[in-house]
Amino acid sequence: MVRRAMLVCVLLYALSQVEAQEMTAKTKHQDAALLFQFNGFGNMATGGLGAVETPRDASGASTITVSGIGGKYFTAENVAVRVALTFARETSSQAQSGSIAEFTETSTTIGVEGGVEVHLHNKRLSPYFGGLIGYSRGAFSRAQSGSESSAVRNGFGIAGILGAEFFLFEQVSFAAEYRAVYQRATATSTLSNGTRIDAPEQTKIGFFSQGFVTLGLYLW
């Protein structure tokens, strides 16, 4: 109970400090920030764009955990370039055990996203619009008994974005945005006997109505 009361007091104090401050958004030339996305940073590089999971076959996917880094840099007043990268690689192996043959599995996922956001003004709450383009690739291989099977899944997407960035403090902001997305994904599996299986191409057009929430930490 005491801890909860202390937490409430801290939050109220922080809010009072936020309200008391007068500031403008960091949207000047050469402003730069690291970005951390709340709905899963692994989605930032291709979140809602060409996002694909690492496949175990042409249609399935593994549960590999993806992590990444992102940032933005203002190349001109109120105009920022955004870039994000994701990468993950997992390897698992099983020694001979009873009727289970020895095998090794490797899963790899990479993704990249780039785009531009244009801010309407530099007030504390700064609306913006822009566009993104992204690509991601998931690969899976399994080696067992001298043979190997594999699968590859590629994703590509473009999106229009509409959002707003609010500055809690001079160096700290939260941004929320919606995305209107077109994405396309293809997948191919190669069996241990060399047979190749192509999965149907998947295309999606729509809005990500849940939005994307991002924490920005400005470097200077």
MDAnalysis code that builds the backbone (N, CA, C; Angstrom):
import MDAnalysis as mda
import numpy as np

u = mda.Universe.empty(660, n_residues=220, atom_resindex=np.repeat(np.arange(220), 3), trajectory=True)
u.add_TopologyAttr("name", ["N", "CA", "C"] * 220)
u.add_TopologyAttr("resid", np.arange(1, 221))
u.add_TopologyAttr("resname", ["MET", "VAL", "ARG", "ARG", "ALA", "MET", "LEU", "VAL", "CYS", "VAL", "LEU", "LEU", "TYR", "ALA", "LEU", "SER", "GLN", "VAL", "GLU", "ALA", "GLN", "GLU", "MET", "THR", "ALA", "LYS", "THR", "LYS", "HIS", "GLN", "ASP", "ALA", "ALA", "LEU", "LEU", "PHE", "GLN", "PHE", "ASN", "GLY", "PHE", "GLY", "ASN", "MET", "ALA", "THR", "GLY", "GLY", "LEU", "GLY", "ALA", "VAL", "GLU", "THR", "PRO", "ARG", "ASP", "ALA", "SER", "GLY", "ALA", "SER", "THR", "ILE", "THR", "VAL", "SER", "GLY", "ILE", "GLY", "GLY", "LYS", "TYR", "PHE", "THR", "ALA", "GLU", "ASN", "VAL", "ALA", "VAL", "ARG", "VAL", "ALA", "LEU", "THR", "PHE", "ALA", "ARG", "GLU", "THR", "SER", "SER", "GLN", "ALA", "GLN", "SER", "GLY", "SER", "ILE", "ALA", "GLU", "PHE", "THR", "GLU", "THR", "SER", "THR", "THR", "ILE", "GLY", "VAL", "GLU", "GLY", "GLY", "VAL", "GLU", "VAL", "HIS", "LEU", "HIS", "ASN", "LYS", "ARG", "LEU", "SER", "PRO", "TYR", "PHE", "GLY", "GLY", "LEU", "ILE", "GLY", "TYR", "SER", "ARG", "GLY", "ALA", "PHE", "SER", "ARG", "ALA", "GLN", "SER", "GLY", "SER", "GLU", "SER", "SER", "ALA", "VAL", "ARG", "ASN", "GLY", "PHE", "GLY", "ILE", "ALA", "GLY", "ILE", "LEU", "GLY", "ALA", "GLU", "PHE", "PHE", "LEU", "PHE", "GLU", "GLN", "VAL", "SER", "PHE", "ALA", "ALA", "GLU", "TYR", "ARG", "ALA", "VAL", "TYR", "GLN", "ARG", "ALA", "THR", "ALA", "THR", "SER", "THR", "LEU", "SER", "ASN", "GLY", "THR", "ARG", "ILE", "ASP", "ALA", "PRO", "GLU", "GLN", "THR", "LYS", "ILE", "GLY", "PHE", "PHE", "SER", "GLN", "GLY", "PHE", "VAL", "THR", "LEU", "GLY", "LEU", "TYR", "LEU", "TRP"])
u.atoms.positions = np.array([
    [0.828, -1.197, 0.000],
    [0.000, 0.000, 0.000],
    [0.868, 1.255, 0.000],
    [1.941, 1.229, 0.853],
    [2.840, 2.368, 0.933],
    [3.557, 2.568, -0.386],
    [3.965, 1.462, -0.998],
    [4.654, 1.549, -2.287],
    [3.758, 2.174, -3.356],
    [2.486, 1.773, -3.364],
    [1.548, 2.330, -4.337],
    [1.384, 3.832, -4.133],
    [1.276, 4.241, -2.856],
    [1.129, 5.665, -2.560],
    [2.359, 6.437, -3.007],
    [3.535, 5.861, -2.776],
    [4.779, 6.513, -3.204],
    [4.835, 6.627, -4.722],
    [4.402, 5.559, -5.423],
    [4.404, 5.573, -6.875],
    [3.469, 6.647, -7.415],
    [2.282, 6.757, -6.816],
    [1.330, 7.786, -7.237],
    [1.925, 9.167, -7.030],
    [2.602, 9.378, -5.912],
    [3.212, 10.675, -5.630],
    [4.291, 11.016, -6.648],
    [5.108, 10.009, -6.994],
    [6.162, 10.220, -7.979],
    [5.570, 10.579, -9.337],
    [4.522, 9.864, -9.745],
    [3.878, 10.140, -11.031],
    [3.250, 11.535, -11.047],
    [2.593, 11.915, -9.944],
    [1.996, 13.241, -9.880],
    [3.052, 14.328, -9.938],
    [4.174, 14.080, -9.272],
    [5.271, 15.064, -9.315],
    [5.826, 15.194, -10.726],
    [6.026, 14.040, -11.392],
    [6.553, 14.065, -12.761],
    [5.613, 14.817, -13.693],
    [4.301, 14.566, -13.555],
    [3.327, 15.255, -14.396],
    [3.324, 16.755, -14.129],
    [3.466, 17.128, -12.863],
    [3.496, 18.553, -12.552],
    [4.706, 19.222, -13.160],
    [5.840, 18.508, -13.183],
    [7.043, 19.057, -13.791],
    [6.886, 19.181, -15.301],
    [6.228, 18.188, -15.913],
    [5.992, 18.232, -17.355],
    [5.122, 19.424, -17.724],
    [4.052, 19.649, -16.930],
    [3.137, 20.748, -17.221],
    [3.822, 22.097, -17.016],
    [4.760, 22.147, -16.047],
    [5.394, 23.421, -15.723],
    [6.417, 23.840, -16.772],
    [6.927, 22.910, -17.520],
    [7.964, 23.216, -18.492],
    [7.369, 23.766, -19.785],
    [8.071, 24.721, -20.367],
    [7.730, 25.216, -21.688],
    [8.860, 24.836, -22.629],
    [8.531, 24.207, -23.727],
    [9.569, 23.742, -24.630],
    [9.012, 23.609, -26.032],
    [9.927, 23.475, -26.954],
    [9.558, 23.221, -28.345],
    [10.079, 21.848, -28.746],
    [9.510, 21.292, -29.765],
    [9.926, 19.973, -30.241],
    [11.336, 20.034, -30.836],
    [12.046, 18.916, -30.732],
    [13.399, 18.823, -31.295],
    [13.270, 18.464, -32.772],
    [13.014, 19.465, -33.598],
    [12.832, 19.212, -35.031],
    [13.759, 20.078, -35.882],
    [14.851, 20.536, -35.275],
    [15.792, 21.368, -36.021],
    [16.804, 20.511, -36.781],
    [17.451, 21.117, -37.749],
    [18.493, 20.433, -38.513],
    [19.561, 19.882, -37.573],
    [19.905, 18.600, -37.741],
    [20.923, 17.861, -36.987],
    [20.420, 17.323, -35.651],
    [19.167, 17.554, -35.271],
    [18.617, 16.847, -34.110],
    [18.569, 15.356, -34.427],
    [18.835, 14.520, -33.432],
    [18.884, 13.076, -33.664],
    [18.408, 12.331, -32.425],
    [17.793, 11.157, -32.635],
    [17.258, 10.388, -31.514],
    [17.385, 8.900, -31.766],
    [17.521, 8.147, -30.673],
    [17.371, 6.693, -30.703],
    [15.896, 6.376, -30.497],
    [15.393, 5.348, -31.189],
    [13.974, 5.015, -31.125],
    [13.774, 3.623, -30.544],
    [12.751, 3.496, -29.698],
    [12.401, 2.217, -29.084],
    [10.899, 2.041, -29.212],
    [10.473, 1.004, -29.904],
    [9.044, 0.820, -30.165],
    [8.421, -0.110, -29.134],
    [7.269, 0.323, -28.583],
    [6.671, -0.384, -27.463],
    [5.962, -1.674, -27.850],
    [5.439, -1.768, -29.056],
    [4.697, -2.976, -29.409],
    [5.629, -4.062, -29.939],
    [6.897, -3.961, -29.579],
    [7.859, -4.979, -29.986],
    [8.875, -4.385, -30.926],
    [10.074, -4.118, -30.406],
    [11.052, -3.445, -31.258],
    [11.436, -4.284, -32.451],
    [11.267, -5.591, -32.342],
    [11.562, -6.430, -33.491],
    [10.703, -6.099, -34.690],
    [9.568, -5.448, -34.450],
    [8.691, -5.082, -35.558],
    [9.068, -3.756, -36.194],
    [9.989, -3.033, -35.559],
    [10.246, -1.699, -36.082],
    [10.823, -1.739, -37.481],
    [11.767, -2.619, -37.713],
    [12.433, -2.612, -39.011],
    [11.475, -2.913, -40.142],
    [10.495, -3.767, -39.868],
    [9.540, -4.082, -40.922],
    [8.122, -4.116, -40.359],
    [7.932, -3.448, -39.242],
    [6.641, -3.532, -38.569],
    [5.500, -3.071, -39.444],
    [4.662, -4.004, -39.840],
    [3.538, -3.656, -40.679],
    [3.919, -3.457, -42.133],
    [5.186, -3.620, -42.452],
    [5.614, -3.442, -43.842],
    [5.843, -4.811, -44.454],
    [7.099, -5.227, -44.577],
    [7.350, -6.527, -45.168],
    [7.633, -7.575, -44.122],
    [7.075, -7.410, -42.942],
    [7.442, -8.257, -41.822],
    [7.184, -9.740, -42.102],
    [8.183, -10.568, -41.908],
    [8.034, -12.014, -42.054],
    [8.716, -12.705, -40.888],
    [8.187, -13.846, -40.505],
    [8.821, -14.666, -39.490],
    [9.744, -15.669, -40.172],
    [10.665, -16.211, -39.388],
    [11.560, -17.214, -39.928],
    [10.797, -18.512, -40.165],
    [10.732, -19.012, -41.407],
    [9.890, -20.169, -41.709],
    [10.557, -21.500, -41.376],
    [9.750, -22.472, -41.012],
    [10.217, -23.855, -40.904],
    [9.843, -24.625, -42.165],
    [8.901, -24.115, -42.900],
    [8.579, -24.625, -44.228],
    [7.974, -23.468, -44.993],
    [7.448, -23.721, -46.157],
    [6.970, -22.631, -47.003],
    [5.810, -21.865, -46.384],
    [5.071, -22.496, -45.492],
    [3.914, -21.806, -44.919],
    [4.037, -21.572, -43.423],
    [4.857, -22.359, -42.714],
    [4.963, -22.228, -41.267],
    [6.027, -21.243, -40.853],
    [6.155, -21.028, -39.542],
    [7.149, -20.082, -39.036],
    [7.626, -20.528, -37.660],
    [8.858, -20.200, -37.336],
    [9.392, -20.507, -36.027],
    [9.050, -19.381, -35.067],
    [9.473, -19.521, -33.818],
    [9.187, -18.499, -32.814],
    [10.440, -17.717, -32.467],
    [11.343, -17.563, -33.405],
    [12.579, -16.836, -33.161],
    [12.269, -15.417, -32.691],
    [12.989, -14.960, -31.665],
    [12.798, -13.620, -31.117],
    [13.692, -12.634, -31.859],
    [13.090, -11.572, -32.393],
    [13.818, -10.603, -33.197],
    [14.074, -9.340, -32.385],
    [15.281, -8.809, -32.468],
    [15.600, -7.556, -31.807],
    [16.261, -6.631, -32.806],
    [16.327, -5.343, -32.476],
    [16.894, -4.424, -33.444],
    [17.192, -3.062, -32.864],
    [17.657, -2.160, -33.722],
    [17.974, -0.796, -33.339],
    [17.334, 0.157, -34.338],
    [17.008, 1.366, -33.887],
    [16.411, 2.349, -34.778],
    [16.756, 3.758, -34.355],
    [16.648, 4.686, -35.278],
    [16.929, 6.074, -34.965],
    [16.409, 6.992, -36.047],
    [16.459, 8.294, -35.766],
    [16.080, 9.284, -36.778],
    [16.989, 10.502, -36.671],
    [17.117, 11.192, -37.812],
    [18.009, 12.335, -37.907],
    [17.335, 13.403, -38.766],
    [17.290, 14.628, -38.260],
    [16.654, 15.710, -39.000],
    [17.640, 16.300, -39.996],
    [17.372, 16.080, -41.267],
    [18.241, 16.571, -42.331],
    [17.938, 18.023, -42.680],
    [16.774, 18.509, -42.256],
    [16.367, 19.894, -42.474],
    [15.338, 20.244, -41.412],
    [14.976, 21.524, -41.324],
    [13.976, 21.941, -40.352],
    [12.678, 21.168, -40.560],
    [12.246, 20.433, -39.503],
    [10.987, 19.680, -39.481],
    [10.963, 18.459, -40.404],
    [12.091, 18.059, -40.978],
    [12.152, 16.896, -41.868],
    [13.188, 15.905, -41.335],
    [12.739, 14.693, -41.001],
    [13.625, 13.683, -40.425],
    [13.669, 12.431, -41.285],
    [14.836, 11.800, -41.331],
    [15.026, 10.496, -41.966],
    [15.054, 9.436, -40.876],
    [14.268, 8.379, -41.043],
    [14.224, 7.284, -40.078],
    [14.836, 6.026, -40.672],
    [15.603, 5.317, -39.850],
    [16.205, 4.056, -40.266],
    [16.126, 3.072, -39.107],
    [15.848, 1.813, -39.409],
    [15.840, 0.774, -38.379],
    [16.340, -0.535, -38.971],
    [17.014, -1.324, -38.141],
    [17.560, -2.616, -38.547],
    [17.188, -3.665, -37.515],
    [16.877, -4.871, -37.957],
    [16.665, -5.995, -37.041],
    [17.505, -7.182, -37.488],
    [17.918, -7.966, -36.523],
    [18.686, -9.177, -36.823],
    [18.531, -10.161, -35.674],
    [18.385, -11.428, -36.007],
    [18.348, -12.484, -35.005],
    [18.819, -13.791, -35.638],
    [19.552, -14.575, -34.869],
    [20.028, -15.868, -35.348],
    [20.030, -16.847, -34.180],
    [19.413, -17.983, -34.385],
    [19.334, -19.019, -33.360],
    [19.752, -20.359, -33.948],
    [20.542, -21.089, -33.183],
    [20.978, -22.425, -33.594],
    [20.679, -23.411, -32.474],
    [20.079, -24.530, -32.830],
    [19.805, -25.584, -31.851],
    [20.256, -26.919, -32.427],
    [20.704, -27.812, -31.554],
    [21.177, -29.127, -32.002],
    [20.713, -30.207, -31.037],
    [20.561, -31.392, -31.564],
    [20.114, -32.539, -30.785],
    [21.041, -33.712, -31.057],
    [21.657, -34.241, -30.009],
    [22.509, -35.412, -30.167],
    [21.649, -36.661, -30.355],
    [22.255, -37.716, -30.870],
    [21.547, -38.981, -31.053],
    [20.962, -39.441, -29.724],
    [19.658, -39.709, -29.712],
    [18.999, -40.131, -28.488],
    [17.903, -41.125, -28.834],
    [18.172, -42.391, -28.607],
    [17.193, -43.429, -28.899],
    [16.834, -43.447, -30.368],
    [15.553, -43.250, -30.661],
    [15.093, -43.267, -32.050],
    [15.225, -41.903, -32.732],
    [15.635, -40.876, -31.966],
    [15.789, -39.538, -32.517],
    [17.192, -39.366, -33.078],
    [17.276, -39.092, -34.369],
    [18.579, -38.927, -35.013],
    [19.171, -37.561, -34.680],
    [20.469, -37.479, -34.729],
    [21.151, -36.209, -34.490],
    [20.779, -35.185, -35.569],
    [20.549, -33.930, -35.174],
    [20.239, -32.895, -36.157],
    [20.667, -31.531, -35.631],
    [20.767, -30.583, -36.559],
    [21.082, -29.192, -36.225],
    [20.137, -28.273, -36.996],
    [19.555, -27.301, -36.305],
    [18.651, -26.335, -36.934],
    [19.200, -24.919, -36.753],
    [19.068, -24.125, -37.791],
    [19.502, -22.727, -37.742],
    [18.405, -21.831, -38.304],
    [18.062, -20.788, -37.558],
    [17.057, -19.818, -37.992],
    [17.678, -18.422, -38.005],
    [17.430, -17.677, -39.067],
    [17.979, -16.327, -39.197],
    [16.898, -15.389, -39.716],
    [16.806, -14.209, -39.124],
    [15.890, -13.185, -39.597],
    [16.616, -11.851, -39.655],
    [16.465, -11.136, -40.778],
    [17.018, -9.794, -40.910],
    [15.933, -8.874, -41.459],
    [16.025, -7.609, -41.145],
    [15.049, -6.654, -41.655],
    [15.640, -5.258, -41.692],
    [15.155, -4.455, -42.602],
    [15.595, -3.063, -42.701],
    [14.406, -2.195, -43.099],
    [14.333, -1.003, -42.504],
    [13.267, -0.062, -42.815],
    [13.851, 1.332, -42.922],
    [13.393, 2.081, -43.901],
    [13.811, 3.467, -44.049],
    [12.625, 4.320, -44.423],
    [12.668, 5.586, -44.043],
    [11.546, 6.448, -44.361],
    [11.793, 7.893, -43.991],
    [10.789, 8.711, -44.221],
    [10.850, 10.148, -43.956],
    [9.611, 10.564, -43.190],
    [9.783, 11.440, -42.205],
    [8.644, 12.045, -41.527],
    [8.776, 13.568, -41.593],
    [7.658, 14.231, -41.899],
    [7.627, 15.688, -42.044],
    [6.734, 16.253, -40.940],
    [7.314, 17.056, -40.069],
    [6.566, 17.651, -38.960],
    [5.904, 18.953, -39.408],
    [4.681, 19.187, -38.914],
    [3.923, 20.367, -39.314],
    [4.389, 21.621, -38.582],
    [4.907, 21.455, -37.344],
    [5.458, 22.584, -36.588],
    [6.345, 22.028, -35.481],
    [6.960, 22.925, -34.710],
    [7.877, 22.486, -33.658],
    [7.340, 22.751, -32.254],
    [6.016, 22.735, -32.098],
    [5.439, 22.861, -30.766],
    [5.628, 21.553, -29.998],
    [5.304, 21.623, -28.711],
    [5.534, 20.468, -27.839],
    [4.832, 19.207, -28.360],
    [3.614, 19.368, -28.844],
    [2.907, 18.285, -29.528],
    [3.045, 18.545, -31.017],
    [3.832, 17.718, -31.678],
    [4.204, 17.973, -33.071],
    [3.625, 16.903, -34.000],
    [2.560, 17.207, -34.735],
    [2.014, 16.245, -35.712],
    [2.978, 16.059, -36.886],
    [2.923, 14.890, -37.505],
    [3.777, 14.646, -38.667],
    [3.121, 13.634, -39.602],
    [3.624, 13.602, -40.846],
    [3.208, 12.608, -41.820],
    [4.451, 12.175, -42.584],
    [4.326, 11.103, -43.360],
    [5.492, 10.642, -44.109],
    [5.257, 9.299, -44.759],
    [6.353, 8.604, -45.048],
    [6.276, 7.306, -45.703],
    [7.434, 6.416, -45.308],
    [7.231, 5.101, -45.429],
    [8.240, 4.110, -45.068],
    [8.324, 3.038, -46.150],
    [9.493, 2.425, -46.243],
    [9.677, 1.259, -47.104],
    [10.508, 0.243, -46.324],
    [10.136, -1.027, -46.400],
    [10.822, -2.031, -45.600],
    [10.994, -3.352, -46.327],
    [12.010, -4.099, -45.905],
    [12.279, -5.431, -46.453],
    [12.742, -6.329, -45.319],
    [12.304, -7.568, -45.325],
    [12.785, -8.538, -44.340],
    [12.912, -9.922, -44.970],
    [13.767, -10.726, -44.377],
    [14.050, -12.063, -44.901],
    [14.234, -13.021, -43.735],
    [13.506, -14.122, -43.781],
    [13.644, -15.170, -42.789],
    [14.135, -16.446, -43.448],
    [15.096, -17.119, -42.838],
    [15.652, -18.355, -43.406],
    [15.761, -19.423, -42.327],
    [15.521, -20.667, -42.731],
    [15.588, -21.800, -41.812],
    [16.252, -22.971, -42.514],
    [17.139, -23.665, -41.793],
    [17.767, -24.865, -42.356],
    [17.859, -25.941, -41.278],
    [17.777, -27.191, -41.731],
    [17.861, -28.342, -40.819],
    [18.743, -29.397, -41.463],
    [19.812, -29.733, -40.775],
    [20.737, -30.759, -41.249],
    [20.564, -32.020, -40.390],
    [20.329, -33.150, -41.071],
    [20.098, -34.399, -40.352],
    [20.470, -35.575, -41.243],
    [21.236, -36.492, -40.681],
    [21.614, -37.728, -41.379],
    [22.263, -37.446, -42.736],
    [23.115, -36.444, -42.786],
    [23.845, -36.158, -44.011],
    [23.054, -35.420, -45.069],
    [21.808, -35.049, -44.789],
    [20.999, -34.300, -45.752],
    [20.520, -33.009, -45.099],
    [20.050, -32.081, -45.935],
    [19.636, -30.780, -45.404],
    [18.369, -30.300, -46.107],
    [17.463, -29.750, -45.318],
    [16.266, -29.097, -45.855],
    [16.314, -27.637, -45.433],
    [15.632, -26.779, -46.207],
    [15.688, -25.350, -45.905],
    [14.414, -24.654, -46.357],
    [14.237, -23.447, -45.874],
    [13.098, -22.617, -46.266],
    [13.500, -21.159, -46.180],
    [12.971, -20.359, -47.090],
    [13.252, -18.925, -47.123],
    [11.942, -18.177, -47.325],
    [11.777, -17.075, -46.595],
    [10.571, -16.259, -46.720],
    [10.992, -14.800, -46.820],
    [10.553, -14.111, -47.880],
    [10.897, -12.715, -48.112],
    [9.666, -11.837, -48.009],
    [9.831, -10.655, -47.439],
    [8.730, -9.716, -47.321],
    [9.149, -8.322, -47.747],
    [8.249, -7.619, -48.407],
    [8.496, -6.247, -48.843],
    [7.246, -5.429, -48.585],
    [7.422, -4.184, -48.170],
    [6.243, -3.364, -47.927],
    [6.529, -1.881, -48.005],
    [5.476, -1.114, -48.256],
    [5.537, 0.338, -48.216],
    [4.353, 0.823, -47.383],
    [4.501, 2.000, -46.785],
    [3.428, 2.503, -45.930],
    [3.430, 4.016, -45.905],
    [2.237, 4.580, -45.798],
    [2.071, 5.988, -45.478],
    [1.827, 6.099, -43.989],
    [2.389, 7.102, -43.339],
    [2.261, 7.225, -41.887],
    [1.670, 8.586, -41.515],
    [0.919, 8.596, -40.409],
    [0.344, 9.813, -39.864],
    [0.422, 9.695, -38.350],
    [1.086, 10.660, -37.707],
    [1.270, 10.534, -36.270],
    [1.516, 11.860, -35.592],
    [1.872, 11.785, -34.303],
    [2.179, 12.965, -33.512],
    [3.218, 12.591, -32.468],
    [4.126, 13.501, -32.204],
    [5.187, 13.298, -31.216],
    [5.013, 14.306, -30.090],
    [4.991, 13.812, -28.843],
    [4.815, 14.665, -27.673],
    [6.073, 14.603, -26.810],
    [6.604, 15.762, -26.435],
    [7.833, 15.822, -25.656],
    [7.524, 15.919, -24.170],
    [7.854, 14.855, -23.428],
    [7.735, 14.875, -21.979],
    [8.761, 15.829, -21.391],
    [9.985, 15.703, -21.870],
    [11.088, 16.567, -21.482],
    [11.840, 16.950, -22.748],
    [12.853, 17.773, -22.600],
    [13.565, 18.249, -23.782],
    [14.184, 17.119, -24.578],
    [14.682, 16.086, -23.894],
    [15.381, 14.998, -24.575],
    [14.546, 13.724, -24.696],
    [13.312, 13.735, -24.209],
    [12.490, 12.515, -24.167],
    [11.122, 12.781, -24.785],
    [10.719, 11.920, -25.719],
    [9.415, 12.089, -26.364],
    [8.728, 10.745, -26.546],
    [7.405, 10.816, -26.720],
    [6.614, 9.661, -27.121],
    [5.922, 10.010, -28.430],
    [5.946, 9.088, -29.376],
    [5.271, 9.290, -30.656],
    [4.307, 8.139, -30.901],
    [3.139, 8.470, -31.439],
    [2.143, 7.459, -31.809],
    [1.745, 7.708, -33.254],
    [1.619, 6.632, -34.010],
    [1.288, 6.813, -35.427],
    [0.455, 5.658, -35.955],
    [-0.300, 5.956, -37.004],
    [-1.028, 4.949, -37.768],
    [-0.293, 4.716, -39.084],
    [-0.500, 3.545, -39.677],
    [0.134, 3.217, -40.940],
    [-0.879, 2.609, -41.906],
    [-0.881, 3.131, -43.132],
    [-1.634, 2.516, -44.225],
    [-0.622, 1.727, -45.046],
    [-0.821, 0.415, -45.157],
    [0.254, -0.482, -45.584],
    [-0.116, -1.316, -46.807],
    [0.879, -1.481, -47.663],
    [0.841, -2.512, -48.703],
    [2.026, -3.425, -48.445],
    [1.799, -4.731, -48.349],
    [2.905, -5.659, -48.116],
    [2.733, -6.929, -48.952],
    [3.865, -7.513, -49.312],
    [3.874, -8.723, -50.136],
    [4.923, -9.680, -49.575],
    [4.585, -10.951, -49.493],
    [5.502, -11.958, -48.956],
    [5.510, -13.197, -49.844],
    [6.695, -13.764, -50.051],
    [6.865, -15.009, -50.804],
    [7.684, -15.978, -49.966],
    [7.482, -17.261, -50.189],
    [8.204, -18.282, -49.423],
    [8.493, -19.490, -50.292],
    [9.637, -20.102, -50.043],
    [10.067, -21.291, -50.781],
    [10.725, -22.279, -49.832],
    [10.388, -23.548, -49.965],
    [11.020, -24.618, -49.199],
    [11.775, -25.556, -50.133],
    [12.906, -26.041, -49.661],
    [13.672, -27.055, -50.383],
    [13.795, -28.278, -49.487],
    [13.212, -29.397, -49.901],
    [13.233, -30.615, -49.103],
    [14.593, -31.292, -49.175],
    [14.817, -32.254, -48.298],
    [16.102, -32.934, -48.245],
    [16.408, -33.704, -49.532],
    [15.365, -34.066, -50.303],
    [15.598, -34.775, -51.572],
    [15.786, -33.818, -52.748],
    [15.825, -32.504, -52.455],
    [16.044, -31.514, -53.505],
    [14.776, -30.943, -54.101],
    [13.613, -31.458, -53.703],
    [12.351, -30.941, -54.232],
    [12.095, -29.539, -53.715],
    [11.714, -28.644, -54.609],
    [11.441, -27.251, -54.233],
    [9.941, -26.999, -54.249],
    [9.449, -26.371, -53.193],
    [8.030, -26.077, -53.060],
    [7.862, -24.570, -52.859],
    [7.110, -23.934, -53.753],
    [6.834, -22.504, -53.636],
    [5.460, -22.293, -53.020],
    [5.406, -21.516, -51.956],
    [4.128, -21.194, -51.325],
    [3.423, -20.100, -52.126],
    [2.107, -19.991, -52.028],
    [1.390, -18.913, -52.716],
    [1.880, -17.548, -52.235],
    [1.971, -16.609, -53.163],
    [2.368, -15.252, -52.800],
    [1.262, -14.603, -51.981],
    [1.642, -13.905, -50.912],
    [0.668, -13.260, -50.036],
    [0.766, -11.749, -50.181],
    [-0.358, -11.107, -50.399],
    [-0.413, -9.651, -50.528],
    [-1.460, -9.105, -49.567],
    [-1.123, -8.011, -48.891],
    [-2.047, -7.420, -47.926],
    [-2.042, -5.894, -48.066],
    [-3.235, -5.319, -48.038],
    [-3.390, -3.868, -48.036],
    [-4.338, -3.519, -46.902],
    [-3.946, -2.559, -46.062],
    [-4.834, -2.211, -44.971],
    [-4.231, -1.179, -44.037],
    [-4.985, -0.873, -42.964],
    [-4.553, 0.085, -41.959],
    [-4.209, -0.655, -40.679],
    [-3.132, -0.233, -40.054],
    [-2.793, -0.763, -38.743],
    [-3.421, 0.167, -37.710],
    [-4.668, -0.135, -37.366],
    [-5.460, 0.777, -36.548],
    [-5.008, 0.804, -35.089],
    [-4.212, -0.207, -34.653],
    [-3.763, -0.193, -33.278],
    [-2.672, 0.840, -33.052],
    [-2.080, 1.337, -34.126],
    [-1.049, 2.345, -34.008],
    [0.288, 1.774, -33.564],
    [1.286, 2.600, -33.618],
    [2.632, 2.231, -33.195],
    [3.118, 3.297, -32.217],
    [3.528, 2.896, -31.029],
    [3.977, 3.834, -29.999],
    [5.488, 3.713, -29.834],
    [6.184, 4.841, -29.930],
    [7.648, 4.839, -29.931],
    [8.193, 5.839, -28.923],
    [9.183, 5.407, -28.154],
    [9.919, 6.280, -27.251],
    [11.134, 6.822, -27.987],
    [11.321, 8.141, -27.941],
    [12.484, 8.759, -28.556],
    [13.396, 9.364, -27.509],
    [14.686, 9.003, -27.548],
    [15.688, 9.576, -26.648],
    [16.654, 10.395, -27.505],
    [16.579, 11.716, -27.358],
    [17.375, 12.608, -28.196],
    [18.800, 12.708, -27.655],
    [19.757, 12.667, -28.564],
    [21.161, 12.577, -28.187],
    [21.784, 13.928, -27.890],
    [21.215, 14.986, -28.459],
    [21.723, 16.345, -28.197],
    [20.645, 17.372, -28.517],
])
